[in-house]
Amino acid sequence: MKAALSRLLLHRAAKPLLFGLALLPFAWLTYGAFTDGLGPNPAEHLIRATGIWTLRFLCLTLAITPLRVITHTPALLRFRRMLGLFTYFYVLLHLLSYSGFDKSFDLADILKDIAKRPFILVGFAAFLLLTPLAATSFNRAIRALGARRWQALHRLVYLIGGLGILHFFWMRAGKHNFAEVKVYAAIMAVLLGWRALQFLRKKRLLPLPFMGRQLSKP
């Protein structure tokens, strides 16, 4: 079963298929925009939908490493970069939708809004932090930075995940509807919690799962 899964993941059509699937939300939103299918407030729908898809792709990107380790499927790693870049693609669409439809690309008005509304400030901070990660997602950047500095830089994704949830929470606070926020917060907590446990075990601050069983043997 595991071998069959690895063969599927390593198939040359796997990446193009994932690329096509990742573009489907964009295609659907574009189609809706041109056919008046985004409801009574298309601008708000676009801003909200692109934000949600940013969170979804961020969760998928963060899920790659735990799934790879837990399922012992190294082939999953080849999709992490693409998912990360699609996270940036959708957050860029989110920013452009807000800047264009809500603020008509008025820079002074945008800066004023960032300073006045905390959820806009937090969302913009997450975008700024995500930008260097997207810019250094390529092999040449990894070689230029060196593996250690590149890994240190890309640990910002944990902070970005937290900021993304906070942005979503504050955005929904005015409507007192936190059901969706709780779902993504729970997913993010599990993903970041798993990484925290791995870090502590690596630093020998937590025992490995099998150590207790070994010590309990006579």
Secondary structure by P-SEA (a helix, b strand, c coil): caaaaaaaaaccaaaaaaaaaaaaaaaaaaaaaaaccccccaaaaaaaaaaaaaaaaaaaaaaaaaaaaaacccccccaaaaaaaaaaaaaaaaaaaaaccccccaaaaaaaaaaccaaaaaaaaaaaaaaaaaaaccaaaaaaacaaaaaaaacaaaaaaaaaaaaaaaaaccccccaaaaaaaaaaaaaaaaaaaaaaaaaccccccaaaaaaacc
